[in-house]
Amino acid sequence: MTNVLVAFATKGGTTQAIAERLGSGLTDAGHAVTVVPVQDDPDPAAYDAVVIGSGVMSGSVYASAGQWVSAHRKGLAHKPTGVFVVCLDIASGERSRIEQARDYPSQLVALLPEEPIGTTVFAGPHEPQWRARWERLAARVGRAPRGDFRDWGAVDDWGGELTGRL
């Protein structure tokens, strides 16, 4: 059994829901899992493996995720680490936006002391009523599709891949 930390940065709860789903899958696979927001400043040194998740806003992972990784580089050293981001662009259907979204995990990977055991991008939902006015305007200008694009099967599959690498 591996003691796994799933730390996440979220704004509206989408990344948290995906982190919790990953945590459940890892638990079902026999690991001891703690799922916690990076704002709670969990210490990765207390765990055998770490999964880090962040939402994306305007082309950047959330600052709190990057700050947490930077602050805990020493505790992340020599630990199997996975990185995921949640980004609506992956569901856009536009090749250039999808390619750009696939590169977002590299923002966190660049801060890690060593290469992660896996990275991925998951689509999230876009429900304008959940967003601030400026976010609704930016989504309209960016032609963001409406709906919930989370693929729970993909989340489960990636969690299974991580389990195999632990």
C-alpha contacts under 8 A as a table, 3 or more apart, distances in Angstrom:
res1	aa1	res2	aa2	distance
1	M	30	G	5.97
1	M	31	H	4.94
1	M	32	A	6.78
2	T	30	G	7.89
2	T	31	H	5.01
2	T	32	A	6.17
2	T	48	D	5.99
2	T	49	A	7.17
2	T	166	L	7.57
3	N	31	H	6.04
3	N	32	A	4.76
3	N	33	V	5.97
3	N	47	Y	5.31
3	N	48	D	5.18
3	N	49	A	6.53
4	V	31	H	6.84
4	V	32	A	6.06
4	V	33	V	4.75
4	V	34	T	6.37
4	V	47	Y	5.69
4	V	48	D	5.94
4	V	49	A	4.82
4	V	50	V	5.56
4	V	51	V	7.52
5	L	33	V	5.87
5	L	34	T	4.99
5	L	35	V	6.13
5	L	36	V	7.69
5	L	44	P	6.87
5	L	47	Y	6.21
5	L	49	A	6.38
5	L	50	V	4.72
5	L	51	V	6.16
6	V	19	A	6.48
6	V	23	G	6.69
6	V	33	V	7.16
6	V	34	T	6.02
6	V	35	V	4.64
6	V	36	V	6.36
6	V	50	V	5.85
6	V	51	V	4.61
6	V	52	I	5.92
6	V	53	G	7.61
7	A	19	A	7.58
7	A	35	V	5.94
7	A	36	V	5.09
7	A	37	P	5.35
7	A	38	V	5.48
7	A	42	P	7.56
7	A	50	V	7.46
7	A	51	V	6.22
7	A	52	I	4.99
7	A	53	G	6.31
8	F	15	T	6.75
8	F	16	Q	6.47
8	F	19	A	6.74
8	F	35	V	7.87
8	F	36	V	6.52
8	F	37	P	4.80
8	F	38	V	5.46
8	F	52	I	5.62
8	F	53	G	4.42
8	F	54	S	5.57
8	F	65	A	6.93
9	A	15	T	6.86
9	A	16	Q	7.44
9	A	37	P	5.78
9	A	38	V	5.77
9	A	39	Q	7.41
9	A	53	G	6.25
9	A	54	S	4.71
9	A	55	G	6.51
9	A	62	Y	6.58
9	A	64	S	6.43
9	A	65	A	5.51
10	T	13	G	5.63
10	T	14	T	6.74
10	T	15	T	5.26
10	T	16	Q	6.13
10	T	37	P	7.66
10	T	54	S	6.16
10	T	55	G	5.74
10	T	62	Y	7.66
11	K	14	T	7.66
11	K	15	T	7.92
11	K	55	G	7.36
12	G	15	T	7.86
12	G	130	W	7.50
13	G	16	Q	5.03
13	G	17	A	6.19
14	T	17	A	5.19
14	T	18	I	6.46
14	T	55	G	7.83
14	T	86	V	7.69
14	T	124	G	6.56
14	T	125	P	7.47
15	T	18	I	5.14
15	T	19	A	6.04
15	T	53	G	6.72
15	T	54	S	6.23
15	T	55	G	5.97
15	T	85	V	7.68
15	T	86	V	6.24
16	Q	19	A	4.95
16	Q	20	E	6.05
16	Q	37	P	7.70
17	A	20	E	5.13
17	A	21	R	6.23
18	I	21	R	5.01
18	I	22	L	6.19
18	I	155	V	7.12
19	A	22	L	5.10
19	A	23	G	6.07
19	A	35	V	6.83
19	A	53	G	6.91
20	E	23	G	4.88
20	E	24	S	6.12
20	E	35	V	6.37
21	R	24	S	5.10
21	R	25	G	6.33
21	R	155	V	7.35
21	R	156	D	7.46
22	L	25	G	5.15
22	L	26	L	6.20
22	L	155	V	6.65
22	L	156	D	6.63
22	L	159	G	5.55
23	G	26	L	5.11
23	G	27	T	6.05
23	G	33	V	5.99
23	G	34	T	7.24
23	G	35	V	6.39
24	S	27	T	5.01
24	S	28	D	6.09
24	S	33	V	7.97
25	G	28	D	5.03
25	G	29	A	6.27
25	G	156	D	6.58
25	G	159	G	6.31
25	G	160	G	7.35
26	L	29	A	5.00
26	L	30	G	6.65
26	L	31	H	5.64
26	L	32	A	7.74
26	L	33	V	6.92
26	L	159	G	6.57
26	L	160	G	7.55
26	L	163	T	6.61
27	T	30	G	5.19
27	T	31	H	4.81
27	T	32	A	5.89
27	T	33	V	6.00
28	D	31	H	7.24
29	A	163	T	7.17
36	V	40	D	6.92
36	V	42	P	7.27
37	P	40	D	5.63
37	P	41	D	7.48
37	P	42	P	7.97
38	V	41	D	5.13
38	V	42	P	6.57
38	V	64	S	6.91
38	V	65	A	6.44
38	V	68	W	6.30
39	Q	64	S	7.03
41	D	68	W	7.11
43	D	46	A	5.95
43	D	47	Y	7.88
43	D	72	H	7.39
43	D	75	G	7.15
44	P	47	Y	5.46
44	P	49	A	7.88
44	P	50	V	6.81
44	P	72	H	7.09
44	P	75	G	5.36
44	P	76	L	6.05
45	A	48	D	7.72
45	A	74	K	7.99
45	A	75	G	4.34
45	A	76	L	6.63
47	Y	50	V	7.05
48	D	79	K	6.30
48	D	80	P	7.45
49	A	79	K	5.35
49	A	80	P	4.94
49	A	81	T	5.86
49	A	166	L	7.54
50	V	76	L	7.67
50	V	79	K	7.06
50	V	80	P	6.42
50	V	81	T	4.73
50	V	82	G	6.40
51	V	81	T	5.47
51	V	82	G	4.51
51	V	83	V	5.75
51	V	84	F	7.71
52	I	65	A	7.82
52	I	81	T	7.48
52	I	82	G	6.18
52	I	83	V	4.87
52	I	84	F	6.33
53	G	65	A	7.51
53	G	83	V	5.84
53	G	84	F	4.76
53	G	85	V	5.42
53	G	86	V	7.70
54	S	61	V	5.96
54	S	62	Y	6.13
54	S	65	A	6.18
54	S	84	F	6.65
54	S	85	V	4.83
54	S	86	V	6.33
55	G	61	V	5.79
55	G	62	Y	6.06
55	G	85	V	5.48
55	G	86	V	4.73
55	G	87	C	6.32
56	V	59	G	6.19
56	V	60	S	5.29
56	V	61	V	4.34
56	V	62	Y	5.95
56	V	85	V	6.89
56	V	86	V	6.32
56	V	87	C	5.63
56	V	104	Y	7.86
57	M	60	S	5.45
57	M	61	V	6.38
57	M	62	Y	6.83
59	G	104	Y	7.51
60	S	63	A	7.90
60	S	104	Y	7.09
60	S	107	Q	7.64
61	V	65	A	7.08
61	V	66	G	7.37
61	V	85	V	7.46
61	V	104	Y	7.00
61	V	105	P	7.93
61	V	107	Q	7.00
61	V	108	L	7.70
62	Y	65	A	5.56
62	Y	66	G	6.89
63	A	66	G	5.23
63	A	67	Q	6.04
64	S	67	Q	5.04
64	S	68	W	6.04
65	A	68	W	5.19
65	A	69	V	6.30
65	A	108	L	7.69
66	G	69	V	5.17
66	G	70	S	6.10
66	G	107	Q	7.84
66	G	108	L	6.03
66	G	111	L	7.22
67	Q	70	S	5.10
67	Q	71	A	6.02
68	W	71	A	5.12
68	W	72	H	6.17
69	V	72	H	5.21
69	V	73	R	5.97
69	V	76	L	7.95
69	V	108	L	7.35
69	V	111	L	6.44
69	V	112	L	6.71
70	S	73	R	5.46
70	S	111	L	6.02
70	S	112	L	7.45
72	H	75	G	5.22
72	H	76	L	6.18
73	R	76	L	5.08
73	R	77	A	6.27
73	R	111	L	7.61
73	R	112	L	6.20
73	R	113	P	5.89
74	K	77	A	5.35
74	K	113	P	7.56
76	L	79	K	5.64
76	L	81	T	7.63
76	L	112	L	7.25
76	L	113	P	6.90
77	A	112	L	7.83
77	A	113	P	5.60
77	A	114	E	6.86
78	H	114	E	7.49
80	P	116	P	6.49
80	P	117	I	5.94
80	P	166	L	6.78
81	T	115	E	7.97
81	T	116	P	4.86
81	T	117	I	5.67
81	T	118	G	7.27
82	G	116	P	5.39
82	G	117	I	5.52
82	G	118	G	4.86
82	G	119	T	5.79
82	G	162	L	7.29
83	V	105	P	6.43
83	V	108	L	7.40
83	V	109	V	7.37
83	V	116	P	7.02
83	V	118	G	6.37
83	V	119	T	4.69
83	V	120	T	6.65
84	F	105	P	6.25
84	F	119	T	5.49
84	F	120	T	4.88
84	F	121	V	5.57
84	F	122	F	7.31
85	V	104	Y	7.01
85	V	105	P	6.06
85	V	120	T	6.64
85	V	121	V	4.92
85	V	122	F	6.26
86	V	121	V	5.73
86	V	122	F	4.81
86	V	123	A	5.57
86	V	124	G	5.83
87	C	90	I	6.08
87	C	101	A	6.75
87	C	121	V	6.83
87	C	122	F	6.28
87	C	123	A	5.16
87	C	124	G	5.84
88	L	91	A	5.60
88	L	92	S	6.83
88	L	122	F	7.98
88	L	123	A	5.00
88	L	124	G	5.23
88	L	125	P	6.73
88	L	126	H	7.17
88	L	144	A	7.43
88	L	149	F	7.65
89	D	92	S	4.93
89	D	97	R	5.68
89	D	98	I	5.84
89	D	101	A	6.04
89	D	123	A	7.19
89	D	144	A	7.64
90	I	93	G	7.35
90	I	97	R	6.92
90	I	98	I	4.69
90	I	101	A	5.84
90	I	102	R	7.41
90	I	121	V	7.30
90	I	122	F	7.05
90	I	123	A	5.52
91	A	98	I	7.34
91	A	123	A	5.82
91	A	145	P	7.87
91	A	149	F	6.64
92	S	97	R	6.97
92	S	98	I	6.97
92	S	144	A	6.95
92	S	145	P	6.61
93	G	97	R	7.90
93	G	98	I	7.17
94	E	97	R	5.45
94	E	98	I	6.16
95	R	98	I	5.11
95	R	99	E	6.10
96	S	99	E	5.17
96	S	100	Q	6.15
97	R	100	Q	5.05
97	R	101	A	6.08
98	I	101	A	5.02
98	I	102	R	6.21
99	E	102	R	5.17
99	E	103	D	6.73
100	Q	103	D	5.36
100	Q	104	Y	6.94
101	A	104	Y	5.33
101	A	121	V	7.13
102	R	105	P	7.06
102	R	120	T	7.25
102	R	121	V	6.09
103	D	106	S	5.63
103	D	107	Q	7.80
104	Y	107	Q	5.73
104	Y	108	L	7.90
104	Y	121	V	7.75
105	P	108	L	5.60
105	P	109	V	6.23
105	P	119	T	6.46
105	P	120	T	6.91
105	P	121	V	7.24
106	S	109	V	4.64
106	S	110	A	5.82
107	Q	110	A	5.55
107	Q	111	L	7.17
108	L	111	L	5.33
108	L	112	L	6.73
109	V	112	L	5.21
109	V	115	E	6.87
109	V	116	P	7.01
112	L	115	E	7.00
112	L	116	P	7.82
116	P	119	T	7.05
117	I	162	L	7.33
117	I	165	R	6.88
118	G	162	L	6.96
120	T	158	W	7.85
122	F	150	R	6.78
122	F	151	D	7.36
122	F	154	A	7.80
122	F	155	V	7.44
123	A	149	F	5.50
123	A	150	R	5.17
123	A	151	D	7.11
124	G	148	D	6.24
124	G	149	F	5.26
124	G	150	R	4.93
125	P	146	R	7.32
125	P	147	G	5.56
125	P	148	D	3.83
125	P	149	F	5.25
125	P	150	R	6.42
126	H	144	A	7.39
126	H	145	P	6.85
126	H	146	R	5.06
126	H	147	G	5.33
126	H	148	D	6.17
126	H	149	F	7.95
127	E	130	W	5.74
127	E	131	R	7.30
127	E	146	R	6.00
127	E	147	G	6.06
127	E	148	D	7.50
128	P	131	R	5.28
128	P	136	R	5.75
128	P	146	R	7.68
129	Q	132	A	7.99
131	R	135	E	5.80
131	R	136	R	6.06
132	A	135	E	5.22
132	A	136	R	6.32
133	R	136	R	5.14
133	R	137	L	6.32
134	W	137	L	5.07
134	W	138	A	6.15
135	E	138	A	5.01
135	E	139	A	6.02
136	R	139	A	5.07
136	R	140	R	6.15
137	L	140	R	5.08
137	L	141	V	6.20
138	A	141	V	5.12
138	A	142	G	5.97
139	A	142	G	4.94
139	A	143	R	5.90
139	A	144	A	5.04
140	R	143	R	4.97
140	R	144	A	6.17
141	V	144	A	7.85
151	D	154	A	5.36
151	D	155	V	6.52
152	W	155	V	4.92
152	W	156	D	6.14
153	G	156	D	5.06
153	G	157	D	6.03
154	A	157	D	4.95
154	A	158	W	6.11
155	V	158	W	5.30
155	V	159	G	6.20
156	D	159	G	5.07
156	D	160	G	6.19
157	D	160	G	5.01
157	D	161	E	6.30
158	W	161	E	4.92
158	W	162	L	6.25
159	G	162	L	5.07
159	G	163	T	6.23
160	G	163	T	5.01
160	G	164	G	6.33
161	E	164	G	5.14
161	E	165	R	6.47
162	L	165	R	5.05
162	L	166	L	6.28
163	T	166	L	5.27
